[in-house]
Amino acid sequence: TVPFLLIRQAEMGFVLQSSFTRSRRPRVCCCERFSPNQVEENSVQLPGHVALIPDGNGRWAEKRGLSRTEGHSAGSRTLEKVVNSCMRLEIPQVTVFVCSTENMNRPPREVSVLMELISEVVQILEKKPLVRFKWIGSSVHIPEVLRKRLDTTTKMTSRVNNPHEYVLQLTMAIDYGGRAEIADTARRLAVDVRDGKLAAEAVDEQTFDEYLRSESVSDPDLIIRTGGQKRVSNFLLWQSAYSEIYFSDTLWPDFDEEQVAEAFRWYGTRKRTYGLVK
């Protein structure tokens, strides 16, 4: 996974789409809005929420005799292109798996560099008018200065809501684990039951989902994982129950815009039934 990056928004001028839900009509785009070389000559159904597991930075660097931190830097440049592609297509939500709780146990120097890069990017995001930012994950291993910066930026950008402009809901998962998120949600439910705020009989799948979403993100329609590994690595375990998962063998720094288009084309071929018969 990689630290987030600068987002250029000079090309923005789109109308904000409402949040994607299971009941809304599929969003489609035509090839002219992406690139003549990237999307075929037919409309493509687009996901409303794209989650990224950008894997392979370290291996990419090692193959070139570079340091792992140089691999993260290269991965940041790739992420910029991918997110810009999503913004051009008016994808309402993008969630990026920046680093897992397990990643925080990597060599101290690597973790320190990641935290520094995240802090620099978040400061820049504060000045971006068309990004609504939030972060999810534990605060246990995050330096206090960075934690305050993340919280401040979340509060500042929560006011971004211009109905005449496209706005991206950008979420960074930092020091994040899906199992821990589920356990934390169960703990909050248990506390409310204990305190008489919620009846035990009222705890069902919908209630659990509402509690979890209040501190996290909605279900991703499409999860993209690069680097050749075919697993979700403890990422959005509850939310990914019906997500389409696209695996690419390409190491993240080499994942270009054409491959983004290929992932969206693949998503457009999927028939999402949510366990029902249509």
C-alpha positions, 0 to 999 in steps of 0.5 A: 500500500502507498501514501496518498498524493497530490490531486490536480483539479484543473480539469474539474467542472462536472455536476455532482452526482448523488451517492450511488445506492443499490436502487439507483440506475447504473451510471454510464459513461461514453468513451469521449469522456475518458479517452479514445484509447482507453474505453471502447466505442460503447457506454460503460457502466461505472461504479459509484464507489471505487476502493483501491488496494495499491500493492507492489511498491516495494517489489517494484523498487527492488526490481530496479535496485531502489529503496522501498521509500522510492517505490512508495514515491513512484506509487504516489505518482501512479495514484495521482493518475488513477484518482484523476481518472476517477475524477474525470469520470465523476466517480463519487467515492474513492477509498484508498488503503494507505497502510494497514495496522500490520504495515505499521510494524515495518522498519521504523524508517519506512513507517516514518517516511510514510507518515511524513508523506501523508502529512504533507499531502493532507496539508495540500488537500486542505486547500483543494476546493472539490475534495471532501476528505475523511480518514478511517483506521486506528489512531494507536500508531499514528503520530499525534501531530499527523492525527491532529492534521487528519482530524482538522482536514476532515472537519475543514473539508466536510463543508465542501458541498457545491451542487453545481460542481463535482465533489469527490469523497476521498477516504484514506484508510490509515493504520486500518484493519477490517476485523478491528473495525468490526470489533469496534462496531460490536463494542459500541453496540454493546455499550449502547445496549448496556446503557439502555440506549438500544434493545438487544433485540434491535441488534440486527444486520441493518443496525450493525451496518448503520453503526459501522457506516457512521465511523467508516465508508459505504460498500464499495462497488469495485475493489481494485487490487494490484501486485498479483496477490488475490486477497483483500488483506483485511480491507473493508471486510463487512462492506465488501460482501457484494463488491466486485473485485478486480485483481491485476498482476501489474505492480502498482507503480506500473498501473496506468490509465489504460489499466484503469479503463480495463478495470472499469470495462471489466466492471461493466460486464458484471451482472450484480444480483446481490444473491437474487435471481434476475 
